[in-house]
Amino acid sequence: MLGLLEGQRRSFLAEGPPDAATRRNRIDRLVALMVDNADALIDALVEDFGSKSRTGTLSTEIVGSIAQVEHTRSNVAKWMRTSTILRAGRMAGIRSEVVPCPLGVVGIIGPWNFPIHLVIVPAVAAFAAGNRVMIKMSEITATTAELMKSLAAAYFDPTELVVITGDVGAAAEFSALPFDHLFFTGSPAVGKLVARAASANLVPVTLELGGKNPVVVGPDADIKRAASRIASGRMVNGGQVCICPDYVFVPESQVDEFVSAAKSTLAAAFPSVIADPEYPASVDHKNFERVVGLVEDARRHGAVVEPVSPPGEDLPDPVSRKIQPTIVREVDDRMRIAHEEIFGPVLVIRTYRRLTDVIDYVNDRPAPLVTYWFGPDRKDFQHYVKHTRSGGVARNEFGLHMLPSAAPFGGVGNSGMGAYHGKAGFDAFSHHRTVVGSDLPFSVTTSSAAAPFGRGTQRTMRMMVRVARRRTHRRLGGDGRLPGAVVHGTTTTEVK
């Protein structure tokens, strides 16, 4: 791996930052890799999962990335432009610019739940910024990984883009490489390991993580519509999505109506689970057992578990790795499901009387990747958004915060570090380099920073401090110190 990285870096340094046409060409070849081989990629993903919707996979993995890619491609030339700053300085012989520069070689570690989309989109952003790219595919979706590796070799010289496959050991080795930037999508637990490995080489990281995404059904929401959309959103990719609703706060007086509507939606959507080749399975036995274990742990501790199972089907089924849609109520903090990201077709329902209790509950826990609100854009919604923290906010629809191509996407705190999509992606993989030059016959900075200092310089500095003090005190309506504060042994009342 290190040899591949060094080869990309040598090529990058030898050729310098690519022009807009080269960047767009690389983006186009990456899109061609994806769309020309869409059927083969979908076949590989279905094989990896064992059961997966082909239409859903086409939508989320292929079609879902196109608008984002096209937006980036169409703005490459604009985002590359040098910005002129301190324009007035030109008249005095000083030229100041900020130049967006590529970092060099970007490493991308992809996840297993969307192994195509979630490496293509960051790779496009890295290409737009002028970088070379190395991708480590998830070992869990091994068939898809091997196909992506062979396709990359057909569309790209390895000094432009290369795909790495391999087990957890290969992923650890990849994380420890001296990239110019490392991008990771996955769980917070693994994200910490990636960041730790990257820190040994002072490699900056972007971490796109997950978390328990809360949903609030407002007191004036359409309960049946909210229940239907939330239940459907939970089932995208079998619940194996980092932006899936995880737990829902429903007004106490409306919870029975909500649960009834959610169960009706799920029963109608999935008249069969085991026999339905479109119903997503857990990606592997480890994840299957983990999700089943979360539900059983909740049941043992007193939760009400309401599976929505088709008649005659014995679920969960370890052979097909399929888990029926399940609603869990009366959850408390003794249960693992209250703390762990579910990542399966299970939805936790909570009740509330006061919005302040919901806000306190959400804020007492790690910041989620997204929070949802169902109901009108009124005072309650605005108060909730203002007083909670999350990577994004979506109202009345699953994943709506990801729809605008220009919108940054990323988490905060436990749900991530940094953002991409749109210009945020270009900026994440760029260094904005300041270039300033002077053609003046005298020194602008050295004379005021290096000895010897003349009396004129001293008087000028002191005058500038006095002006700044008066201006600041005028804005503050005083000196800004807290009552009774002591500075150098003097109270504020004594300072003139």
Secondary structure, DSSP 4 states (H G I P E B T S, - for coil): -HHHHHHHHHHHHHH-S--HHHHHHHHHHHHHHHHHTHHHHHHHHHHHHSS--HHHHIIIIIIHHHHHHHHHHHHHHHHHPPEEE-GGGGGGTEEEEEEEEE-SEEEEE--SSSTTHHHHHHHHHHHHTT-EEEEE--STTHHHHHHHHHHHHHHS-TTTEEEE---HHHHHHHHTS--SEEEEES-HHHHHHHHHHHHTTT--EEEE-----EEEE-TTS-HHHHHHHHHHHHTGGGG--TTS--EEEEEGGGHHHHHHHHHHHHHHH-S-STT-TTSPPPSSHHHHHHHHHHHHHHHHTT-EEEE-PPTT--SSBTTTTB---EEEES--TTSGGGTS---SSEEEEEEES-HHHHHHHHHTSPPPSEEEEES-SSHHHHHHHHT---SEEEESSTTGGG-STTS-B---GGGEES-BSHHHHHHHTEEEEEEEEE--SS-SSHHHHSS---HHHHHHHHHHHHHHHHHHHHHHTS--PPTT-EETTEEGGG--
